[in-house]
Amino acid sequence: MATPRLAPQLFSATCFSKSAQTTITPRSATAGTYYYRCHLRLSSSPLPSPLARRVRSSSLTNLTRSFTTTSSYLASSTSTAAPETPDITNHYTIFRNTLPAGPPPQSPFAIPAADLRREFLQWQSRIHPDKYPSGPQKQQAEALSARINEAYRTLLDPLLRAQYLLREMHGIDVTAEDGATKHALDAQTLMEVMEVQETIEEVGAEEGAEETIQELKRENEQRVQGCVRTLEEAFDRGDIEKARTECIKLRFWYSVGEGLREWEPGTREIRLVH
């Protein structure tokens, strides 16, 4: 099949037969679409084919046809319509298909990560800023895309999710630097954190230091997983005070984990972000 680029050359021609003459010329052209005007003038000589005889018998002396050749690949790839807008009441309403019941305790604290990612990618495909021309629609798409990215990143991570729920749903900001976070950490957790710091100070650059750090990483990951399980139980039963204390503990263990990942031989301390 001829491509639209070659269509004018192929159709701008005069075709002759023994009994009829057809002239086809371009009528007009727009991006991706060509229009042609076809004039068929019948001669007075006998028309050999059955089709020609039927045309002649109807006494048609001038038959005009218009036809269109369309190229889909030349069609515009941008949309002038406003982007589809999700319900941005909160992070949970954005992902209605994955989290139809909303935040805990109406739904579990645990998130189906695969389903969340699938819906996230669907939203990003629908409102990708590159799909819209410059102007208000593109700006709206960029803002929506950033909002959906933030919601996805927050819901995917247990600590960020817990902090978000406490702050937005219950007015508790565990990241506030007002001393409440430090005082809320129980004595046992505080002792465990201090023991990790002391171990790192003692290891330093000694032989076998890396093996010791790897063991500390494994122990810390177990603490993180334990904290997350307790958080799930607290949010699911609506125990916000317990969720608050566990969220603070989880922040410490996240901080310890980050410090252990950044450890290098010779390091004698890790920096904790409370």
Secondary structure, 3 states (H helix, E strand, C coil): CCCCCCHHHHHCEEEECCCEEEEEEEEEEECCEEEEEEEEEECCCCCCCHHHHHHHHCCCCCEEEEEEEECHHHCCCCCCCCCCCCCCCCHHHHCCCCCCCCCCCCCCCCCCHHHHHHHHHHHHHHHCHHHCCCCHHHHHHHHHHHHHHHHHHHHHCHHHHHHHHHHHHHCCCCCCCCCHHHHHCCHHHHHHHHHHHHHHHHHCCCCCHHHHHHHHHHHHHHHHHHHHHHHHHHHHCCCHHHHHHHHHHHHHHHHHHHHHHCCCCCCCCCCCCC
